[in-house]
Amino acid sequence: MIQKISTLCLLFLSVISFGQITEFKAPSYPTIEKKIQDPSSEYYYPQLMQQFKTGTTPLTAEQYEYLYYGYVFQTAYDPQWIFSKEQELQAYYQKDPDTEDIPRLKILLQEVLDEFPFEFTAMMFLSYVYHLDGEEEQSALLSKHFEGFAVAISRSGNGLTCETAMHVISASHEHHMLQLFDLETTGQTFDGTCDFLQFDPEYYTIPGLYFNVSTLHKKGLDLQ
């Protein structure tokens, strides 16, 4: 069930958003770190995260960028994170939700996002659950949030080389981005800075896409 929802949402977003991206710029982590720690900045992280969690309107493109990449500087960031109730969550992911599931799903999926605000599968599934329950404004807002983060990742690089790779803070986001472009990978390598997700040359004109995971791996080493 969750695969169908993810694919439909991602392909829809790829049509409405990503053809407009023509300029790419890697995130400046020193600049982001400085601004999110400045209480006078519009990107001050505690305030920005609060706006994201409790606001009723989408953020700006720059706010999504600072929120997403700024998370790597938060003590809660753990690239090896696994949801504390993963087994229960996976049981719901494997079925079509019914009316009786909705109250528990709302609580469970929100707990996922409380632990890791950028868990995109949970974000999209919660949007779908809100839709099932007739809460269209909340459903649309979560879809807009996901779109904002996906655009931020896409703007970080074209993925054609490691030097122009897309930057991600979670390995799972690589596969979300592949879904956005309706791409399937046949393999993966890591060169110490970038993951290279390979494509079948029989079906694609490029050999694969690069994702910069250096910040993710550095944090993982720091936690060891």
FENVENMO-V742650 format. One record per run of one state. SS is the DSSP state (h for helix, s for strand, l for the rest). FROM is the first residue (numbers start at 1). TO is the last residue. Records with the same first field share a line. If there is no record, write none. Layout:
SS: FROM-TO, FROM-TO
This chain:
l: 1-1, 21-28, 37-44, 55-60, 74-85, 94-98, 116-119, 133-135, 156-165, 168-170, 181-186, 191-193, 199-207, 213-213, 224-224
h: 2-20, 29-36, 45-54, 61-73, 86-93, 99-115, 120-132, 136-155, 171-180, 214-223
s: 166-167, 187-190, 194-198, 208-212
